[in-house]
Each structure stands twice: as structure tokens, then as C-alpha cells.
Amino acid sequence: MFLHVGRDVVVPKKDVVAILDVKTTKAPITKEFIEIATDEGFIKKTHHKNKIKSYIVTEYEIFQSPISCITLKKREESKI
């Protein structure tokens, strides 16, 4: 199964490690994690401008998404 994370981007559900709310980036450790991932080119944008609501962490990439983590969680849990 796949998870739609924004625009035309889908990722295999089995590859999703974590779904983080954008508010978690206020925590120093999470902020550092996102900064390092950005510097090393792991962040993929699936949004327009500054409408980031969540981060989807997979084994190989991190996606910025305009979709809330609650909606993504519901999508991830669905069997469709």
C-alpha cells in the first residue's frame, strides 16, 4: 500500500518510519535533525512555499508535506 503525502507524491507505507508535526521542530533535537537532513539533501518538498504541516520520515528521504499529521495518520491506517 501507498501513502499520499502531497502533490503527486506517494510513498510505500512500509517505508514510513515516522510522521512528525511541524510543531515538533521547536524541540532542539528535532530541529537539529531537520537542519542536518536539509544540509545533506534528504528533504524533499511536496508543498508550495511555507505551508509545511508535517514531515514524513522514510528510510531514505524526508518529505515536507502540506497535509496535517492527523490526516496522514488516518491515511496510513486505512486499508485502502
Steps between C-alpha positions, in 0.01 A plus 500: 500500500598860450464826691423823313710773666422798279483607137572193288726334755425159647725283712467133593340472845759241599777761455345756738705525818328802657248776435595818685291810557679817392464630858744233617781688324501740794666230710880542474575139404232490229605839369860378474385179325304699238788746449752220443261316266448823303875565476563145379220512240259249653204742513252482210236771462141408417346842562481858382698761692471491881199274545682219677280320752691176544810299421486141379818315586578196284804276482669711233327840487304750703199663339359839595123485465214752499278227649451484876650210691152400622375462142815313399461265796141422398615436143781278624261296712244453222505172314421665166 
